Amino acid sequence: MKRLNVELVELIHSEVLYDSEMPGRAIDKSLEGALARVETRLAYGFIDDVYALAACYAAVISQGRCFNDASKRTAFVAMDTVLHINGVEILWNTEDVGNQIIALAQSHHDEGLFAEWLRRLHTSSRQ
């Protein structure tokens, strides 16, 4: 599975940031550390498909709050990018995906439930 790196996530963040928002990383957070969680989960076999990989990226970026602003938007675009570069296209309902990302960021969903939601969306969009 194709993955993201720090530079790409920072580029995604710069693209989703509004002019009125504060650019850059949060001082006390580590993007490298957050993304290392993805690699660790892969190494230990906790990620078995692209949906779990995308969910993991969405979780670590949204929950890690590594940026001053736009962490949830960055998490969404990173998740969508992972799906896209691995051959999965989903037509998003903006309100639904926004609510799901917020719930994930606030730990109301775990990665497994989020990955299952992505699988269902992809299956329903192909029918």
Secondary structure, 3 states (H helix, E strand, C coil): CCCCCHHHHHHHHHHHCCCCCCCCECCCCCHHHHHHHHHHHHHCCCCCCHHHHHHHHHHHHHHHCCECCCHHHHHHHHHHHHHHHCCCCCCCCHHHHHHHHHHHHCCCCCHHHHHHHHHHHHHHHHC
